[in-house]
Every structure is written in C-alpha cells, then in structure tokens.
Amino acid sequence: MANPHSTYKILVVEDNEGDAMLIEEYLREAIDTAILAFATTFEEAKRVLTSKGKTFDVIVLDLTLPDKFGEALIKEMSNLCQDTCLIVLTGYTDVEFGAKSLAFGVSDYLLKDEMTPTSLYKSILYSIERKQASDQLLESERRYKELFHLSPQPMFLYCLETDYILDVNEAAIDHYGYKRSEFLKMAMDTLKPRETDKSSPIVQPDKTSDQKPFSLSNIFHHQKKNGEIIQVDLKGNQIEYLGKPAKIVLANDITDRMRYVHAIEAQNNRLQEIAWTQSHIVRAPLSRLMGLVQSMEELEKEIGRSEVKILINKSAKELDDVIRSIVSKTDNIQVGGKIIPGSKKSL
C-alpha cells in the first residue's frame, strides 16, 4: 500500500501483547518497508529514544502503560520526541481528552476498536506530511528571523493599525540607542523629533488594496535616544504578522550623505559666482591695466608719469581685491566634522 521506496522507522509502545501483534500486522500490511521497534513501558521507550543513533519517523503510543498513563504520559513522551510524529492509541472514547492531547503535541488520536490497516497508514502518512510542512514553516521563520536580526542596517517591524513597533533588530538598537524593551513601547511616529518635521510625510499604503507587496521610499527625520537628529531613507514592504497587517521597514541613515550633497551644492554655487566674477569683474581692471601699459608713453606726456602710476596702482588694487574675494569663496568647507579640501592659501 505504501510507496515501496519509502522506509518508515516506527516505534510501537504497547504493553498488551495481543494489541502489539495486531498493530504490527496492520503496519506490515500497510507499509511494506516498515522498520519496527517495540517497547512495553515508558521507561523502556525512553531508553530506546535516548539511545545513540536511534531515530524514528513515528511513535505509536498506547495511552495506558504500567508505569505511566494519560496526560502525564503524553507530556513526557512529547518532550522526548519533539522531532518525531506521535500517534496515540486508546481503547476509551473520550473526544474531549482527544482534542486536549493534540494541544500537547500529539499528531493524531486513534481508537483501537476503530483502527484498520488503512486508517493507521493514513494517520502515519498524514502525520509525517504535516510534520514536514511544519518543519518547513519553522525553517522559513528561522531564516526570516536571521535575515531580520542579523541585517547590518536598522530594521523595524510595526503594526499598520496601531503604528506600534512589534520588533527591531540589533542594528536598530545599536544605531538609535534605545533598548529593545523601550522600542516595543514606542510607535514609529515617536521616532520623529518633537519639533516640526520638515521631511516628507509617511505615505501609508491603501489597506483596502489587494496589490502587495507595496514599496515606499521617503526621507524622514528621526531622533536618537541621545537627542541627535538624523535623516533616514525608509524602504519597506507590507506583510501579515500574527494575523494583522504589518510593515517591515529598513532605515538607511543618509545624514552624512545629505550633508555632503548640500556642501557640494554650496560649492557649486560658489564656483558659479567665481565664474561670473571672472567674466564680469576681473576683466574690467585687467583691461584698464592692459590699456595703460599699451599707451603709457602717450599718457605720460598728457597727464604725467605720477598720474599714470596712480591709475595703474588703483587698477592693480581692484584686481587684487577681486582675487582675494575669489579665494575667500573657495575656502575649506566643513561638513559634519570633516573638511572638504578647498583652495585656501595665505596671500
């Protein structure tokens, strides 16, 4: 009945010899390649499960054993076989207890009187498939947590309905200075400085839209615990977290980058002023000097050498003043404690 290429390792924990033989017969009939092991008490099952190199796909457990039974047995066995499917067999019809046992980690709950080779096989097969699906979900969740918490960039997870922060990674804790417990009591809006935030407003997604994941990119002012104001570029996607709409956001601190951008813009403005000065102001005294030099002999005859000297000195001083003005505009620019090299020299 089972896939001949599938091998199932099954531990049967049953103290009744007749029931144990019946279970083995059912398993042999349903699963051609079953590898079976048996135990008659909880302590014997414990020794088998804790033996080095012993692993099982499924444990078929009688609910009443000589040394342990009922809820206590299920809890103890669940602790021993967390990575193994546990199927409980009982001769008593107790629907309420059956449902309760599933909450303890039991994969399935079967009545001995209603058990058949087919029902036992289906229970084993479905339990293994559910376990595999659960393991894949847990692995996916583990990878998400690693990507989130180990990211070198600050990341936030917050509820769209309340705006409260649900989780933060270590990078956010280190960069902003708040403890995790402090973050979990804050709303995302709390990170804005108390004074008027002149940055772009947060664009909230359309909660009625079916289009997801959405993306956003906005620049905000955030305030660290020490009071420092930083500019951050927020990028995020909407996810569902614990059944509620949430948003996972990456906060990229662009404070230094924006300072440099503003400094470069200021420097470009100064260079434009220098270009205009060169083309409009420098040329005037320079042209006068050139004219005076070229017509010096004639001017000396008309107005005298001393007057020519005065005109030359006046034009030279104007040119010197213009050059000093140009140099002052190219002085070093300080950005965030760093110096952008200019052309400042002693004249």
C-alpha positions in Angstrom: 0.0 0.0 0.0 2.8 2.4 0.9 5.5 3.6 -1.6 7.9 0.7 -1.8 10.8 3.1 -2.0 9.8 4.8 1.3 11.2 3.4 4.6 9.3 4.3 7.8 11.0 3.7 11.1 8.3 3.2 13.7 8.4 2.6 17.5 5.4 0.9 18.9 4.9 1.4 22.7 2.3 -1.1 23.8 2.1 -3.3 26.9 -0.7 -5.5 25.7 0.9 -8.4 23.7 -2.3 -9.0 21.6 -2.7 -5.3 20.7 1.0 -5.1 19.8 0.8 -8.1 17.5 -2.3 -6.6 15.8 -0.6 -3.2 15.3 2.4 -5.0 13.8 0.2 -6.9 11.5 -1.6 -3.7 10.4 1.7 -2.0 9.8 3.2 -4.9 7.8 0.1 -5.0 5.7 0.0 -1.3 5.0 3.7 -0.5 4.8 6.0 -2.9 3.0 9.2 -1.3 4.1 8.4 -0.5 7.8 11.2 -0.9 10.3 9.6 -1.7 13.6 10.8 -1.5 17.2 8.8 -2.3 20.3 8.6 -1.2 23.9 6.2 -2.2 26.7 6.8 0.6 29.3 7.5 4.3 29.3 11.0 3.7 30.8 11.8 1.2 28.1 10.6 3.6 25.4 12.7 6.3 27.0 15.8 4.1 26.9 15.2 3.4 23.2 14.6 7.0 22.3 17.6 8.3 24.1 19.9 5.6 22.7 22.7 7.0 20.5 21.9 6.7 16.8 18.2 5.7 17.3 15.8 7.8 15.3 12.2 7.2 14.4 9.7 8.7 11.9 6.7 7.8 14.0 5.9 6.6 17.6 2.6 4.7 18.0 1.8 5.1 21.7 -0.7 3.2 23.9 -2.3 5.8 26.3 -2.2 3.4 29.3 1.2 1.8 30.2 2.1 0.1 33.5 4.5 2.9 34.7 2.7 6.0 33.2 -0.6 6.9 31.6 -2.9 9.6 30.4 -1.9 13.3 30.2 1.4 12.7 32.1 2.4 10.1 29.7 1.7 12.3 26.6 3.6 15.2 28.1 6.6 13.1 28.9 6.7 11.4 25.6 6.2 14.7 23.7 9.3 16.1 25.5 11.3 13.0 24.4 10.3 13.0 20.8 9.9 16.6 19.8 11.2 15.9 16.2 9.1 12.7 15.8 5.4 12.3 15.0 3.4 10.9 18.0 0.2 8.9 17.4 -1.8 8.0 20.5 -3.9 4.8 20.6 -6.6 4.3 23.2 -9.4 1.9 24.0 -11.6 4.7 25.5 -13.8 7.1 23.6 -13.0 10.5 25.1 -13.4 13.2 22.5 -12.6 16.0 24.9 -9.3 14.4 26.0 -8.5 13.5 22.4 -8.8 17.2 21.4 -6.8 18.2 24.5 -4.0 15.7 23.7 -3.5 17.4 20.3 -2.6 20.6 22.1 0.3 18.7 23.8 1.9 17.9 20.5 0.2 14.7 19.5 0.0 14.2 15.8 -3.2 12.1 15.8 -5.5 10.3 18.2 -6.9 6.9 17.2 -9.4 4.5 18.9 -8.2 0.9 18.9 -11.6 -0.5 18.2 -12.0 1.6 15.0 -8.4 1.2 13.7 -7.8 -0.5 10.4 -4.6 -1.0 8.3 -5.8 1.8 6.1 -6.7 4.2 8.9 -3.4 3.5 10.6 -1.4 4.0 7.4 -3.2 7.3 6.6 -2.6 8.6 10.1 1.1 7.8 9.8 1.4 9.3 6.3 -0.6 12.5 7.1 1.3 12.9 10.4 4.6 12.8 8.6 3.5 15.2 5.9 2.1 17.6 8.5 5.4 17.4 10.4 7.4 18.1 7.2 5.2 21.1 6.4 5.5 22.4 9.9 9.3 21.9 9.8 9.5 23.9 6.5 7.4 26.7 8.1 9.7 26.8 11.1 12.8 26.8 8.9 11.3 29.7 6.9 10.5 31.6 10.1 14.1 30.9 11.3 15.6 32.2 8.1 13.4 35.3 8.3 14.5 36.0 11.8 18.1 35.6 10.9 17.8 37.9 7.9 15.9 40.4 10.1 18.1 40.3 13.2 21.5 39.9 11.5 20.9 42.7 9.0 23.7 45.4 9.3 21.0 48.0 8.6 18.4 49.1 11.2 15.1 47.3 10.6 11.7 47.8 12.2 8.5 45.7 12.2 5.4 47.7 13.1 1.6 47.3 13.1 -0.2 49.2 10.4 -3.3 49.5 12.5 -1.7 51.0 15.7 1.7 52.2 14.3 3.4 50.5 17.3 6.7 48.8 16.9 6.5 45.0 17.1 10.1 44.1 16.7 13.5 45.6 15.9 16.9 44.2 15.0 20.2 44.6 16.8 21.4 47.2 14.2 18.5 49.5 15.2 19.2 49.1 18.9 22.9 49.9 18.4 22.2 52.9 16.0 19.4 54.5 17.8 20.5 53.8 21.4 17.2 52.6 22.7 16.8 49.2 24.4 14.6 46.6 22.8 12.1 46.9 25.7 11.9 50.7 25.0 11.4 50.2 21.3 8.5 47.8 21.9 6.6 50.5 23.9 7.0 53.1 21.1 5.1 53.9 17.9 7.1 54.6 14.7 5.9 58.2 14.8 7.6 58.6 18.2 10.9 58.5 16.5 10.2 61.8 14.8 11.7 64.8 16.6 9.3 66.9 18.7 9.8 70.0 16.6 8.1 70.2 13.2 9.3 67.6 10.9 10.0 69.2 7.6 10.7 66.0 5.8 8.3 64.2 3.5 5.2 62.7 5.2 4.9 59.0 5.5 2.9 57.5 2.7 0.7 54.9 4.2 -0.5 52.1 2.0 -4.0 51.7 0.9 -5.2 49.0 3.3 -8.1 48.0 1.0 -5.8 47.4 -1.9 -5.1 43.8 -3.0 -1.8 44.8 -4.6 1.1 43.7 -2.4 3.9 43.8 -1.6 3.8 47.6 -2.0 7.0 49.6 -1.8 7.8 53.1 -0.4 10.8 55.4 -0.3 10.6 58.5 1.9 13.1 60.6 3.7 12.4 61.4 7.4 14.0 63.0 10.4 14.4 60.6 13.3 15.7 61.3 16.8 18.1 59.0 18.6 17.9 58.5 22.3 20.8 60.9 22.8 18.8 63.6 21.1 20.8 63.6 17.8 18.6 64.2 14.7 19.3 62.0 11.7 17.8 61.8 8.3 16.7 58.3 7.2 15.5 56.8 3.9 12.8 54.3 4.8 12.0 51.4 2.4 9.6 48.7 3.3 7.0 46.1 2.4 3.7 45.1 3.9 3.4 41.6 5.4 0.9 39.8 7.6 2.2 39.3 11.2 0.2 37.3 13.7 -2.9 37.7 11.6 -2.6 41.5 11.4 -1.3 43.8 8.6 2.2 45.0 9.4 5.1 46.6 7.7 8.8 45.7 7.8 11.0 48.7 7.2 14.7 49.2 6.6 16.0 52.6 7.8 19.1 53.8 6.0 20.8 56.7 7.7 21.7 59.2 5.0 22.6 62.1 7.3 26.2 62.3 6.2 25.3 61.8 2.6 22.8 64.7 2.7 25.4 67.0 4.4 27.8 66.3 1.6 25.2 66.8 -1.0 24.4 70.2 0.5 28.1 71.1 0.7 28.6 70.2 -2.9 25.6 72.3 -3.9 27.0 75.2 -1.9 30.4 74.7 -3.5 28.9 74.6 -7.0 27.1 77.9 -6.2 30.4 79.5 -5.2 32.1 78.2 -8.4 29.3 79.8 -10.4 29.8 83.1 -8.6 33.5 82.8 -9.3 32.9 82.2 -13.0 30.6 85.2 -13.1 33.2 87.4 -11.2 35.9 86.3 -13.6 33.8 87.2 -16.7 32.4 90.5 -15.4 34.5 92.0 -12.6 38.1 90.7 -13.2 38.1 91.8 -16.8 37.5 95.5 -16.0 40.6 96.3 -14.0 42.6 93.9 -16.1 41.5 95.7 -19.3 42.4 99.0 -17.8 45.9 97.8 -16.8 46.5 96.4 -20.3 45.3 99.7 -21.8 47.5 101.8 -19.5 50.6 99.7 -20.3 50.0 99.9 -24.0 49.5 103.7 -24.0 51.9 104.5 -21.2 54.2 106.8 -23.2 51.3 108.9 -24.6 49.6 109.1 -21.2 52.9 110.3 -19.5 53.0 113.2 -22.0 49.4 114.1 -21.4 48.9 113.6 -17.6 52.3 112.9 -16.3 54.1 109.8 -15.0 52.8 110.1 -11.4 49.2 110.1 -12.6 49.8 107.0 -14.7 51.3 105.3 -11.7 48.3 106.2 -9.6 45.9 104.7 -12.2 48.0 101.5 -12.5 48.1 101.1 -8.7 44.3 101.7 -8.5 43.6 99.1 -11.1 46.1 96.6 -9.6 44.4 97.0 -6.1 41.0 96.4 -7.7 42.3 93.3 -9.3 43.9 92.2 -6.0 40.6 92.7 -4.1 38.7 90.6 -6.7 41.3 87.8 -6.5 41.1 87.8 -2.6 37.3 87.7 -2.9 37.5 84.7 -5.2 39.9 82.9 -2.8 37.7 83.5 0.2 34.8 81.8 -1.7 36.9 78.7 -2.2 37.9 78.4 1.5 37.6 74.9 3.1 34.1 73.7 3.7 33.4 71.8 6.9 30.8 69.1 6.8 29.8 67.1 9.9 33.2 67.5 11.4 35.1 66.6 8.2 36.9 69.0 5.9 36.2 69.2 2.1 39.5 70.5 0.7 39.3 73.9 -1.0 41.9 76.3 -2.2 42.6 78.4 0.8 46.0 79.9 0.8 47.8 82.8 2.5 48.1 85.9 0.3 
